[in-house]
Amino acid sequence: MAKIEHALKRPLTWQTDDLALQNIQARVRAPGIWLLANVQNCLLLTTSNRSEASVGYCTMDGDTAGSISPIAGVDKDFVKKWLRWAEKELGYQALRHVNALQPTAELRPLEDKQTDERDLMPYVLLNRIERLAFYDRLSPRQVLATLVHEETTTDPEQLKTYVKRFYSLWARNQWKRERYAPAFHLDDYNVDPRSWLRFPILSGGFTQELASL
């Protein structure tokens, strides 16, 4: 860290370098995890899911490090529901500690109370936008109209913010989806560019479509 600050001729702070400081924490964990896996001759699994892949909510060479991604084909809301089911129906009582927590990257200072859904949007809405956009092939305007009709308790302007955020993050993070570890197909569609959903790495980023909302 001191070397980087010396090169920049300024200190690194959360106020000016939030994303970089989050990412470096995720990346410095990876070598140790790889070492542990290699020493024990084990296959390293990554934990990213489809919701995170859609919006690039991951750190390349950090939490994406691994040989195979077993849950990259299912969304985060499904994972949360499955964990609650496993606690109750399979008797994995230790999962109560996990299920009591809000999903979080745990990369910002603790006083920030970082959660995934604060950074992004409610996962249920993220998954709905994703499906409307890339399974039903609706335009951003059609997606927003559908959400306004369905989500009567959510302010339409807030829904517009979520739609714009989703499409913007989707478009700028295709390069991450190209580099994800191989995954299984566990649902009726996927965002894996190698086997289901192609999208250009460089694109207009839905600029005109989102500006017209």
Legacy VTK file of the C-alpha trace (Angstrom):
# vtk DataFile Version 3.0
C-alpha trace
ASCII
DATASET POLYDATA
POINTS 213 float
0.000 0.000 0.000
2.824 2.383 0.885
4.438 1.790 -2.522
1.214 2.702 -4.327
0.760 5.822 -2.233
4.353 6.801 -2.977
3.757 6.329 -6.719
0.533 8.356 -6.587
2.097 10.974 -4.298
-1.036 10.953 -2.139
-2.646 8.690 0.468
-5.300 6.148 -0.464
-8.603 6.866 1.304
-12.107 5.434 1.305
-13.420 8.811 0.212
-11.367 8.901 -3.007
-10.479 5.249 -3.702
-13.469 3.218 -2.496
-13.649 0.661 -5.312
-9.899 0.158 -5.553
-9.614 -0.457 -1.806
-12.497 -2.921 -1.892
-10.997 -4.818 -4.816
-7.482 -5.090 -3.406
-8.865 -6.741 -0.268
-10.647 -9.366 -2.334
-7.555 -9.948 -4.478
-5.056 -10.376 -1.643
-7.194 -13.213 -0.251
-6.941 -15.259 -3.437
-3.248 -16.338 -3.301
-3.695 -17.806 0.170
-6.806 -19.731 -0.870
-5.067 -21.024 -3.988
-2.075 -22.103 -1.880
-4.292 -24.003 0.550
-6.089 -25.750 -2.325
-2.831 -26.638 -4.095
-1.131 -27.945 -0.951
-4.059 -30.282 -0.295
-4.465 -31.195 -3.977
-8.032 -29.860 -3.938
-10.297 -28.297 -6.529
-10.926 -24.642 -5.677
-14.579 -23.617 -5.997
-15.747 -20.058 -6.552
-18.916 -18.752 -4.926
-20.266 -16.229 -7.427
-23.893 -16.669 -8.454
-25.885 -15.557 -11.496
-27.148 -12.341 -9.877
-23.594 -11.209 -9.165
-22.473 -12.240 -12.657
-25.234 -10.168 -14.245
-24.001 -6.916 -12.754
-20.319 -7.749 -12.266
-20.602 -7.606 -8.473
-17.361 -9.483 -7.970
-13.624 -8.893 -8.066
-11.735 -10.519 -10.926
-8.800 -12.512 -9.567
-10.384 -12.106 -6.130
-13.644 -13.825 -5.210
-13.827 -15.186 -8.776
-10.595 -17.136 -8.306
-11.214 -20.847 -8.700
-11.522 -23.782 -11.077
-15.288 -24.242 -11.201
-18.282 -22.188 -10.094
-21.051 -24.531 -8.910
-23.736 -21.889 -8.240
-23.042 -19.443 -11.085
-26.118 -20.790 -12.874
-28.618 -19.804 -10.171
-29.604 -16.454 -8.720
-28.818 -15.094 -5.253
-32.431 -15.177 -4.059
-32.578 -18.899 -4.861
-29.345 -19.471 -2.933
-30.765 -17.647 0.107
-34.002 -19.669 -0.020
-32.085 -22.931 -0.451
-29.941 -22.185 2.601
-33.065 -21.540 4.704
-34.564 -24.792 3.391
-31.366 -26.714 4.207
-31.382 -25.336 7.744
-34.968 -26.421 8.413
-35.423 -29.529 6.281
-31.937 -31.042 6.358
-31.181 -30.100 9.938
-28.044 -28.014 9.279
-28.523 -25.882 12.368
-25.247 -24.008 11.913
-26.801 -22.329 8.870
-28.958 -20.238 11.197
-25.945 -17.966 11.703
-25.598 -17.486 7.937
-29.315 -17.070 7.328
-29.571 -14.376 9.987
-27.134 -12.150 8.076
-27.673 -9.767 5.200
-25.507 -10.740 2.193
-22.446 -8.498 2.146
-19.056 -8.318 0.474
-17.580 -7.172 3.834
-14.984 -5.010 2.108
-15.782 -1.497 3.322
-15.138 -0.401 6.947
-17.591 -2.016 9.379
-19.190 1.306 10.311
-20.401 1.619 6.717
-22.682 -1.407 7.279
-22.175 -2.525 3.688
-24.730 -4.919 2.182
-25.073 -6.263 -1.347
-28.591 -4.924 -1.781
-27.586 -1.425 -0.665
-24.817 -1.464 -3.259
-27.065 -2.838 -5.987
-30.814 -3.212 -5.423
-33.061 -5.874 -3.864
-32.025 -9.206 -5.355
-35.623 -10.104 -6.175
-35.857 -7.023 -8.401
-32.413 -7.589 -9.902
-33.407 -11.118 -10.889
-36.716 -9.929 -12.328
-35.018 -7.265 -14.465
-32.456 -9.798 -15.669
-35.136 -12.279 -16.719
-37.303 -9.672 -18.439
-34.283 -8.286 -20.274
-32.499 -11.426 -21.429
-35.010 -14.262 -21.238
-38.097 -12.375 -22.376
-35.980 -10.041 -24.555
-37.760 -6.859 -23.509
-36.309 -3.384 -24.059
-35.368 -1.211 -21.052
-38.586 0.794 -21.535
-40.681 -2.400 -21.596
-38.865 -3.739 -18.541
-39.603 -0.550 -16.615
-43.264 -0.572 -17.661
-43.586 -4.190 -16.520
-41.999 -3.441 -13.149
-44.197 -0.371 -12.568
-47.234 -2.576 -13.221
-45.986 -5.409 -10.975
-44.271 -3.515 -8.139
-47.106 -1.273 -6.985
-45.484 -0.634 -3.589
-42.204 0.662 -5.052
-41.825 4.231 -6.286
-41.614 4.316 -10.117
-38.615 6.650 -9.979
-36.802 4.166 -7.766
-37.639 1.398 -10.226
-36.235 3.549 -13.037
-33.008 3.950 -11.039
-32.762 0.180 -10.627
-33.385 -0.467 -14.334
-30.726 2.052 -15.351
-28.280 0.627 -12.814
-28.848 -2.936 -13.985
-28.377 -2.234 -17.687
-25.355 -0.004 -17.091
-23.651 -2.594 -14.906
-24.601 -5.411 -17.257
-23.092 -3.691 -20.289
-19.812 -2.675 -18.670
-19.130 -6.074 -17.086
-19.376 -8.493 -19.994
-15.596 -8.948 -19.827
-16.025 -10.423 -16.362
-18.623 -12.934 -17.539
-16.204 -14.012 -20.282
-13.639 -14.918 -17.613
-15.858 -16.650 -15.046
-14.939 -20.180 -13.999
-17.012 -22.877 -15.753
-20.462 -23.390 -14.261
-23.337 -25.859 -14.360
-26.716 -25.143 -15.955
-29.205 -25.474 -13.118
-31.997 -23.235 -14.405
-33.920 -22.683 -17.646
-31.497 -19.969 -18.763
-28.048 -18.659 -17.972
-25.796 -15.628 -18.456
-22.779 -17.744 -19.417
-21.500 -16.306 -22.737
-19.913 -19.612 -23.724
-23.116 -21.607 -23.693
-26.224 -19.445 -23.494
-26.067 -15.658 -23.733
-23.686 -13.839 -26.031
-23.127 -10.106 -25.549
-20.347 -7.858 -26.900
-17.584 -6.824 -24.511
-17.602 -3.347 -26.077
-21.034 -1.853 -26.690
-23.061 1.344 -26.543
-24.128 0.365 -23.036
-27.836 0.995 -23.786
-27.054 4.731 -23.613
-29.886 5.886 -25.851
-32.403 3.419 -24.452
-31.729 4.429 -20.850
-31.681 8.136 -21.657
-35.169 7.810 -23.099
-36.711 6.343 -19.939
LINES 1 214
213 0 1 2 3 4 5 6 7 8 9 10 11 12 13 14 15 16 17 18 19 20 21 22 23 24 25 26 27 28 29 30 31 32 33 34 35 36 37 38 39 40 41 42 43 44 45 46 47 48 49 50 51 52 53 54 55 56 57 58 59 60 61 62 63 64 65 66 67 68 69 70 71 72 73 74 75 76 77 78 79 80 81 82 83 84 85 86 87 88 89 90 91 92 93 94 95 96 97 98 99 100 101 102 103 104 105 106 107 108 109 110 111 112 113 114 115 116 117 118 119 120 121 122 123 124 125 126 127 128 129 130 131 132 133 134 135 136 137 138 139 140 141 142 143 144 145 146 147 148 149 150 151 152 153 154 155 156 157 158 159 160 161 162 163 164 165 166 167 168 169 170 171 172 173 174 175 176 177 178 179 180 181 182 183 184 185 186 187 188 189 190 191 192 193 194 195 196 197 198 199 200 201 202 203 204 205 206 207 208 209 210 211 212
